[in-house]
Amino acid sequence: MTLWMEGLSKEADAGNVTIFVSGVPHYPESVEVEKGQTNVRLRPLICPGSHPVTAVHRGATSNPVMVEVVGPPPLIKGLESLAPV
């Protein structure tokens, strides 16, 4: 998932920005402050449907934005045999 955000500090990076999708924390793969772009790989816990997304950086939390997730979540490595057929 790619997010474009305003208000990130110059020090914002993948180590100090957290994205919450339906309350589940996600840690960005990359944060490009100049563009305001943050790239996040959704965790397998996130199923298709509407989800509130918030960003947390330096103690500040963004307003929630609803996103629509489509497609099946990725399999959890090592648990492929438990996938429904």
C-alpha positions in Angstrom: 0.0 0.0 0.0 1.3 3.4 -0.8 0.3 6.4 1.3 1.0 10.1 0.6 1.1 12.2 3.8 1.7 15.8 4.8 3.5 16.9 7.9 6.2 14.3 8.3 9.4 15.7 9.9 12.7 15.7 7.9 13.8 12.8 10.2 10.8 10.6 9.2 12.0 7.1 8.1 10.9 3.5 8.3 12.1 3.3 11.9 9.9 6.0 13.3 6.7 5.9 11.3 4.0 3.4 12.1 0.9 2.8 10.0 -2.1 1.2 11.7 -4.6 -0.7 9.5 -7.7 -1.6 11.5 -5.5 -1.2 14.6 -2.9 -3.6 13.3 0.6 -2.0 13.3 2.5 -2.0 10.1 6.1 -0.8 9.7 7.0 0.9 6.4 9.4 -0.5 3.9 10.3 3.0 2.9 9.5 6.6 3.7 10.3 9.4 1.2 9.8 12.6 3.1 10.4 14.9 0.1 7.4 13.2 -1.7 5.4 12.5 1.4 5.3 8.9 0.2 5.2 5.9 2.5 5.2 2.3 1.2 3.8 -0.5 3.4 3.4 -4.2 2.8 0.1 -5.3 4.3 0.3 -8.0 6.9 -1.5 -11.3 6.2 -4.0 -10.4 9.0 -5.6 -7.8 6.8 -8.5 -9.3 4.8 -10.4 -7.7 1.9 -12.8 -5.0 2.9 -12.9 -1.5 4.3 -10.2 -0.6 6.9 -9.4 2.6 8.8 -5.8 3.7 8.3 -3.8 6.0 10.6 -0.2 7.1 10.7 1.8 7.7 13.9 5.0 9.8 13.8 6.8 11.6 16.7 3.8 11.1 19.0 1.2 12.6 16.6 -1.5 10.4 15.1 -3.2 11.3 11.8 -7.0 11.3 11.3 -8.2 8.0 10.1 -8.8 7.4 6.4 -10.9 4.5 5.1 -9.3 2.3 2.5 -10.7 -0.6 0.5 -8.5 -3.7 0.4 -9.1 -6.1 -2.5 -7.7 -9.5 -3.2 -6.8 -12.3 -0.9 -4.1 -11.7 1.8 -0.8 -13.4 1.3 -0.3 -16.8 2.9 1.7 -16.9 6.2 5.1 -18.4 5.5 5.2 -21.9 6.9 1.4 -22.2 7.1 0.7 -22.7 3.4 -0.9 -26.2 4.1 -3.6 -24.5 6.2 -4.8 -22.4 3.3 -8.4 -23.0 2.3 -8.8 -24.9 -0.9 
